[in-house]
Amino acid sequence: ASFLAAICVGILLLLFYDLLMSSKVIRRKLSVLAQVEGAWAITVSESYDRPTSVCKIYLNSNGAYVYRGFALTPDGAIAAEWISRDVAFDENKEEMSFTADGVVIANSKRLRNYGYIKFIKNTKGKYDYGSGYFVDVDEDIVERRMTLTRITSAEFDQSLIRPSEGDAKAGVKPETKPAEKPSPKAAEKA
């Protein structure tokens, strides 16, 4: 009888664990990646036409962590974007590795990249900085070093606001006007 009770308790614990892990809220609380979740500004060393980027690390609706970002030109336009295929975090080493699919906006060239980020805690024990590298792989293989600094979601959103071409000629700064989407009628005419 005690053996049967032990099996029943084991089954109940397994079901309870499964129920807990299927909860997005609980999974986020238990995940080591939750410590680096949020928005980040990236400075790319030795970068040519995309010296800065912004990214977010977040838990998607399927319960998987995502590393998604946008590379920016010196004038603030989106030059490229990427989204991870997979993300892994080693809590003992405070490191994240990723592979991602990206596209260069100007020529719609698709590329694959992979990289590594070593996160650094501040004096309060929060991850606020990181450094690492990424490698873009297409016809050429290009490795770049990067430094990350935590930013707010509002700062992330603000960095993706661009002026229209007319505003740029008139000297309006990128942060003063959001990018406009063409109306459905304008899209049909094009």
Salt bridges, closest charged atoms under 4 A:
GLU37 OE2 - ARG28 NH2 2.98
ASP49 OD2 - ARG50 NH1 3.86
GLU81 OE1 - ARG68 NH2 3.23
GLU94 OE1 - LYS118 NZ 4.00
GLU94 OE2 - LYS121 NZ 3.71
ASP101 OD2 - ARG85 NH1 2.88
ASP101 OD1 - ARG112 NE 2.67
ASP128 OD1 - ARG150 NE 3.61
ASP136 OD2 - ARG50 NH2 3.80
ASP138 OD2 - LYS109 NZ 2.97
GLU139 OE1 - LYS109 NZ 3.53
GLU143 OE2 - ARG145 NH2 3.14
GLU165 OE2 - LYS169 NZ 3.53
ASP167 OD2 - LYS177 NZ 3.35
GLU180 OE2 - LYS177 NZ 2.55
